[in-house]
Amino acid sequence: MENISIYSGVVDWYNAHLNYGSITLLMTVESSFIPFPSEIVVPPAAYKALQANSGLSLPLVVFFASAGALLGAFINYYLAKFLGRPIIYKFADSRLGGFFLLDSQKIQQAEQFFLKRGAISTLVGRLIPGIRQLISIPAGLAGMPPLSFAIYTGIGATFWNILLVLLGYFAHGQKELIDKYSKEISHVLLGLGVLFIAYMFFSAFKKTKKRKRSFKNAKETKNSSLDQ
């Protein structure tokens, strides 16, 4: 009940102070270990940006939302990196960790997801409910290079926020509608994200194959010239 009261108070405050600063702040919170859904941050901001004299624009809503998500991800990343696995797992199972809706099983799930997929999981994981906020922790535990972490996380967060902006546009900022279909929307976004990642890999594979073929042809041409 206390969590619900705090949550409602934050939502009311956000609706009364919706600007780039509050978007960045709440998306930082959302992307850290503190549970707060991005679905109630970005879509209302996108809807407000469509109103005349709102002082907001859709591209900047995406930018500041993604900047906040990246900041929150780095909080998890460095906490995990410097505290280490034993302390992180112990905190997750503590009373304070329970207040933040954490437990060791959730951390383990995120870590297994990261270990199976490697660095790309920090991008794909941003599109998966339940993994989104926690995927930064195993990245920190594994010592993933900060630059790679920032790039993958930034791409994933931006892609997610663009989709949330579109949701805000089409749902006209109706919180009840967004809440009602948030689970279905998450699955659709995940499917789109997987297709996007598959396309990126396919394009990279085609370019690599083409480059190897060009190199092979050039080498054969050179050898042919030497034989003559």
Legacy VTK file of the C-alpha trace (Angstrom):
# vtk DataFile Version 3.0
C-alpha trace
ASCII
DATASET POLYDATA
POINTS 228 float
0.000 0.000 0.000
2.885 2.361 0.815
4.468 1.693 -2.577
1.165 2.510 -4.326
0.860 5.767 -2.394
4.388 6.830 -3.326
3.824 5.792 -6.924
0.580 7.814 -7.194
2.256 10.842 -5.634
5.101 10.708 -8.161
2.643 10.364 -11.060
0.654 13.373 -9.835
3.854 15.406 -9.439
5.016 14.425 -12.930
1.713 15.390 -14.555
1.923 18.787 -12.852
5.587 19.350 -13.773
5.939 17.690 -17.165
9.057 19.093 -18.832
12.408 17.880 -20.181
13.925 17.861 -16.693
11.173 15.715 -15.168
11.245 13.380 -18.191
14.998 12.877 -17.740
14.666 12.429 -13.975
11.907 9.813 -14.092
13.505 7.916 -16.968
16.728 7.806 -14.925
14.713 6.361 -12.044
12.904 3.953 -14.400
16.163 2.672 -15.848
17.786 2.104 -12.462
16.764 -0.569 -9.954
13.804 1.545 -8.743
10.594 0.238 -10.360
8.813 2.896 -12.396
7.211 2.177 -15.794
8.369 4.211 -18.788
4.876 3.769 -20.253
3.565 6.518 -17.961
6.492 8.863 -18.598
7.049 9.027 -22.350
3.539 8.667 -23.895
2.021 11.554 -21.845
5.052 13.701 -22.736
4.584 12.855 -26.423
0.905 13.766 -26.213
1.713 17.076 -24.521
4.328 17.849 -27.202
1.527 17.729 -29.782
-0.327 20.535 -28.021
0.183 24.143 -29.089
2.531 26.182 -26.869
3.492 23.097 -24.816
7.185 23.954 -24.902
7.989 20.356 -25.861
8.915 18.713 -29.155
8.743 15.014 -30.031
12.452 14.662 -31.023
13.564 16.253 -27.747
11.173 14.077 -25.746
12.917 11.039 -27.268
16.357 12.574 -26.639
15.825 13.426 -22.972
13.996 10.159 -22.276
16.901 8.224 -23.787
19.453 10.345 -21.923
17.672 9.569 -18.656
17.508 5.867 -19.514
21.248 5.847 -20.193
22.003 7.609 -16.899
19.895 5.124 -14.960
21.533 2.211 -16.769
24.978 3.491 -15.787
23.868 3.701 -12.148
23.121 -0.039 -12.216
26.235 -0.759 -14.261
28.670 0.927 -11.851
26.896 -0.266 -8.705
27.243 -3.844 -9.957
30.817 -3.311 -11.127
32.081 -1.882 -7.836
29.929 -3.785 -5.334
30.309 -7.199 -6.954
28.027 -10.213 -7.294
27.765 -11.294 -3.596
26.665 -7.839 -2.386
24.260 -7.306 -5.305
22.545 -10.649 -4.690
22.452 -10.049 -0.933
20.892 -6.611 -1.456
18.294 -8.056 -3.859
17.083 -10.463 -1.155
17.141 -7.859 1.635
14.100 -5.973 2.927
15.264 -2.835 1.141
15.667 -4.808 -2.076
12.140 -6.147 -1.599
10.876 -2.578 -1.275
12.279 -1.972 -4.769
10.607 -5.207 -5.974
13.970 -6.944 -6.375
14.995 -10.502 -5.557
17.934 -12.732 -6.467
15.822 -14.674 -8.972
15.226 -11.540 -11.063
18.930 -10.675 -10.981
19.831 -14.239 -11.949
17.330 -14.150 -14.832
18.901 -10.956 -16.185
22.408 -12.388 -15.749
21.529 -15.586 -17.614
19.996 -13.514 -20.428
23.228 -11.504 -20.656
25.520 -14.547 -20.560
23.563 -16.312 -23.327
23.530 -13.343 -25.709
26.583 -11.302 -24.819
26.909 -7.562 -25.399
23.931 -7.384 -27.773
21.693 -8.326 -24.833
22.087 -4.781 -23.468
20.308 -3.607 -26.627
17.700 -6.355 -26.976
17.112 -6.420 -23.220
15.902 -2.804 -23.315
12.816 -4.060 -25.167
11.873 -6.841 -22.735
9.664 -6.146 -19.693
11.226 -7.454 -16.485
14.699 -7.442 -18.053
14.883 -3.801 -19.186
15.930 -2.219 -15.907
18.128 -5.094 -14.727
20.163 -5.958 -17.838
22.700 -3.280 -16.855
23.603 -5.197 -13.686
25.116 -8.306 -15.358
26.861 -5.990 -17.842
28.568 -4.317 -14.887
29.314 -7.645 -13.190
30.902 -8.939 -16.408
32.996 -5.780 -16.839
31.555 -4.900 -20.248
33.492 -1.920 -21.749
31.649 1.318 -20.849
31.689 2.646 -24.428
30.153 -0.524 -25.861
27.634 -0.547 -23.020
26.687 3.084 -23.727
26.278 2.483 -27.476
24.149 -0.665 -27.175
22.073 0.724 -24.310
21.604 4.060 -26.059
20.369 2.407 -29.261
17.979 0.116 -27.390
16.643 2.908 -25.176
16.146 5.267 -28.126
14.330 2.613 -30.138
12.037 1.860 -27.178
11.331 5.549 -26.554
10.501 6.213 -30.207
7.900 3.451 -30.002
6.527 4.906 -26.755
6.278 8.324 -28.410
4.264 6.723 -31.220
2.093 5.066 -28.577
1.472 8.460 -26.968
0.599 9.907 -30.354
-1.917 7.226 -31.304
-3.363 6.724 -27.803
-3.693 10.500 -27.326
-2.142 10.276 -23.866
-4.940 8.173 -22.413
-3.359 6.507 -19.383
-6.157 3.952 -18.995
-5.769 2.807 -22.601
-1.992 2.590 -22.285
-2.223 0.650 -19.000
-4.854 -1.711 -20.423
-2.785 -2.745 -23.419
0.741 -2.197 -22.046
1.472 -5.951 -21.874
0.287 -6.576 -25.428
2.151 -3.492 -26.612
5.338 -4.729 -24.916
5.079 -8.032 -26.805
4.550 -6.215 -30.098
7.493 -3.920 -29.401
9.626 -6.910 -28.493
8.709 -8.600 -31.791
9.591 -5.452 -33.715
12.828 -5.171 -31.783
13.824 -8.759 -32.598
13.084 -8.140 -36.286
15.155 -4.967 -36.151
18.123 -6.753 -34.563
17.816 -9.622 -37.058
17.861 -7.109 -39.903
20.995 -5.462 -38.466
22.777 -8.823 -38.237
21.645 -9.824 -41.736
22.883 -6.526 -43.202
26.216 -6.840 -41.403
26.563 -10.458 -42.583
25.861 -9.473 -46.199
28.420 -6.655 -46.064
31.059 -8.966 -44.548
30.379 -11.652 -47.149
30.531 -9.100 -49.961
33.795 -7.705 -48.606
35.334 -11.183 -48.414
34.199 -11.960 -51.955
35.696 -8.701 -53.248
38.952 -9.423 -51.437
39.049 -12.956 -52.845
38.412 -11.707 -56.391
41.097 -9.052 -56.035
43.556 -11.653 -54.760
42.772 -14.040 -57.625
43.175 -11.207 -60.147
46.528 -10.293 -58.624
47.738 -13.917 -58.677
46.596 -14.243 -62.286
48.575 -11.157 -63.264
51.694 -12.484 -61.549
51.412 -15.839 -63.358
51.308 -14.063 -66.700
LINES 1 229
228 0 1 2 3 4 5 6 7 8 9 10 11 12 13 14 15 16 17 18 19 20 21 22 23 24 25 26 27 28 29 30 31 32 33 34 35 36 37 38 39 40 41 42 43 44 45 46 47 48 49 50 51 52 53 54 55 56 57 58 59 60 61 62 63 64 65 66 67 68 69 70 71 72 73 74 75 76 77 78 79 80 81 82 83 84 85 86 87 88 89 90 91 92 93 94 95 96 97 98 99 100 101 102 103 104 105 106 107 108 109 110 111 112 113 114 115 116 117 118 119 120 121 122 123 124 125 126 127 128 129 130 131 132 133 134 135 136 137 138 139 140 141 142 143 144 145 146 147 148 149 150 151 152 153 154 155 156 157 158 159 160 161 162 163 164 165 166 167 168 169 170 171 172 173 174 175 176 177 178 179 180 181 182 183 184 185 186 187 188 189 190 191 192 193 194 195 196 197 198 199 200 201 202 203 204 205 206 207 208 209 210 211 212 213 214 215 216 217 218 219 220 221 222 223 224 225 226 227
